[in-house]
C-alpha cells in the first residue's frame, strides 16, 4: 500500500512536468507580476488537474469501465486548441500592455523592484507623479479551469485506466489523491524555478521578459498544434 502511494506521488510529479503541461502553465504564469502570483497559477493548475482526475478516476473505478479511445483523442485535440488560444492571448496581452521594470516603494515598506505592464496610452503618463504601482491580485480561476481540462486528456487518461487494475476501490482513491498531490507539488516547483531567471535578470528584465513570453507563447502554440493534428 505504501509503495503504491509513493508510486502515485512520483508519477504525479513526473506527469506535471510533461511538455504540454509545462508550456501551458508557463504561458499562464510568465505574465504575472510577482513570484507569489506565478506560484499561485501553478498551484491552481495542479488543483484543477487533480480534481478532474479524481472525479473521472472514481467514476471509472465505480463503473468498472474505461475511457473510449475516440473520446480521449478528441479531448487531446481540445487541449491542443486551448494551448493555441492561450498562446495567442499571451501575445495579445504582451502587445497591448508591454512589460517594463523599475524600482518604487509603497508607503514605508521600502524600495523594491517589480514588473509592471501598461497600455500604450499609459506610457505618456509613466514619468508623472500620478503614475500608480498597485499590484493587482490576479484570479487563478482560469488556471484552475485549464488544469481541469488537462486532467481529462492525454496521459491522465492512461493513469485512470491504470487505476482500474488496483485491488480495491479505496486503494485506487488513495493512489489518485497521491498522484494529484504529486502534480500540485511538481507544478508549484516548476513555477518557483520559472521565477528564478526573471529575478536574476532583473537589471535587464524589460527586453528579456518580453522575449521570454514570446518564446513561451510560440512553444505553447507549437505543442498545441501537434496535439490538434495528432
Secondary structure, DSSP 8 states (H G I E B T S, - for coil): -HHHHHHHHHHHHHHHTSHHHHHHHHHHHTT-SSHHHHHHHHHHHHHHHHHHHHHHHHHHHHHT----HHHHHHHHHHHHHHHHHHHHHHHHHHHHS-EEEEEEE-TTS-EEEEEEE--GGGGGGTTSTT---------SHHHHHHHHHHHHSTHHHHHHHHHTTSSSHHHHHHHHHHHHHHHHHHHHHHHHHHHHHHHHTGGGHHHHHHHHHHHHHHHHHHHHHHHHH-
